Amino acid sequence: MIGQPGEKAMKTLCGIDLGTQSCKVVLYDYEAKKIAAQAQASIDMIAAADGTREQKAQWFEDALRACFNGLDAELKKTIAAAGVSGQQHGFVPLDEAGKPLYNVKLWCDTSTAAECAELTRAAGGEDSIIAEAGLPMRPGYTAPKVLWLKKHQDAAFKRLRHILLPHDYVNFLLTGEYTAEYGDASGTALFDVRKRTWSEKICGLIDPAVIGCLPALVAPGAPAGTVSAAAAAAFGIPEGIPVAAGGGDNMMGAVGTGTVRDGFLTMSLGTSGTLYGYSDSPVIDPSGDLAAFCSSTGGWLPLLCTMNCTVASEEFRRLFGLDVKAFDAAAAKAPAGAEGVVLLPFFNGERTPNLPNGRASVNGLTAANFRAENIARAALESAIFGMRIGLEAFNKLGFKAREIRLIGGGAKSPLWQRIAADVMKLPVRLPTGGEAAAMGGAIQALWCLAASGGAGGTSAAIGSLVDEHVVLEGAVVEPDAKAADAYDQAYAVYSRYLAALSPLYE
C-alpha cells in the first residue's frame, strides 16, 4: 500500500528507456532499493531495401503513454523525479511549434552513405572530422541524416527549427523544453567532444542554419526541466517534478552498470552490440573504430558499436525453426571456434568495420563441419568477435580493462556469457534486474534530485549513488585458458575472412 496511516510514504524515481523495438518505464523505490513497477510497449519500424530504417515521432509518444497507462495511477503519484534513456543518433526534425516534419531516421539507417562521403570531403578528409568530432562520419550518426533531409526533403528542411535526438524528444514531451546533454550530443557528429560544445565547423558543412536548430546543452546532473501541466495530464504523473538531463542508451547503460570509473567495460548484446568504458579524459581513436563519446556523468565514454549483434543468431534461429533455448543448446554441442565455421554477420550492413553495404556470409564450410550446431555457434561467436575489435582498440589506446559488465537480451544466455569471457579474456559479471538503461535513467534522476536537496540527504555524488544502487550478480564468469587459446586462433581466422571480403562491400 502507498502512504497508509503510520507508514512512510513511498517515493519512486521514473526511469524511461526509449529503445529501437520498445519503450520501457521503471518505477524505482530508491529508499527500499527495489523496482516497484515496470511497463513496456513495442514500437514499429519502417524498413526499405536501400538501408532506410525509420520510425515516427508519434510512435514514441504513443509508446510512452501506453507504458504509463499500464502503471497503477496511485503509484505514479509517488514519482519524485524522472530520467530518460534513448536510442542514440536518431534525427527528430521539428518545426517552430515542435511538430515533426518527417520520420525519425534511426541509428541503424544506412541510407546516408553518400552524405557521409560528401561531408568527409567537405571537411578535408576523415582525419579532420575525427580531430573535431572524435569520430568519423558514418551513416549511423545524426549529421548525415540532417544533410539527407536537406537533399531529399527540401520543403521539410526549410521549415526545420529544432534538431532533437530521441531521448531529447521524450524530454521535450515531458517538459516542453528543447535541451540536449553532452553524452548523447557527442554521438551526433555535430559536436566538439574536447570542448563539449556544438561544432559550428561541422554544422556549417551542412547548412549555416543548422547550428541555430540545435538545442541548449545542460550539464550532467542538472535538470532538463520539470514535468509540464500538459505532460502531467497526458501521462498521469506529478506536475513540476524534475526531469534529469538524461542521455543516450549507452550512456545510461553505463550508469546502470556502474561504469562511471576507469577500468570497467560494459558490453551490450542487443540488436546492436556496444562495448564502452569510462575515462576521465577524451579517448580519440585515430582509426575511428572507437567513437570518442562523452559520458552523461561528466567524463568521456569511448565506445565501439556494431549493427549486427543478436541479428545473426535470430536469423538462423528462425531459419532452423528453433526457440532461443534450443538454439543455444545446439550451439553448445559445437566446440569453441565451431570447427572452422566463421560467420560474418552483416545482415544490416555494418558500422564497425565501416561497411554500410556489407552482406552476411557463412565461411569455412566443409563436408566435415557442415552441421547446424557449428553454424549456430558461429552465429553467437561472431557477435563477440565484433566486440573484440573494440577491445583491441581500447588496449592500443592504453585503456586497461579489468572486468566486463554484460547487459542486453544476449546477456541472458549462459553460453553467450561464457563465449564473451573466453573471447575477451576478461571476467564477466551481470547487473541484477536486466534493465540497465532504464535503471541508469532512474539513478541519474536521483542524482538530479539530490543535487537540488530534494532527496532527503542522499549523496549528490554519482559514484556514491552507483555504488549504492547498482547491484551485480554474485557469480563471475572467469575466462577458461584453454578456450581462450582456441578463440585466439578462431578470431585470427575471422579477421582473415573479414579482410578478404570487405573490399567486396566498399
Helices and strands as residue ranges (DSSP letters): E 12-18, E 22-29, E 34-42, E 46-47, E 53-55, H 57-69, H 73-76, E 79-86, E 92-94, E 104-105, H 113-123, H 126-133, H 142-152, H 154-158, E 162-164, H 166-175, E 179-181, H 182-185, E 191-192, E 197-198, H 200-206, G 210-213, E 216-218, E 223-226, H 229-235, E 242-244, E 247-248, H 249-257, E 264-269, E 273-277, E 291-294, E 300-306, H 311-320, H 324-332, G 338-340, E 342-344, E 361-363, H 372-396, E 403-407, G 409-412, H 414-424, E 428-429, H 436-451, H 462-469, H 481-501, G 502-505
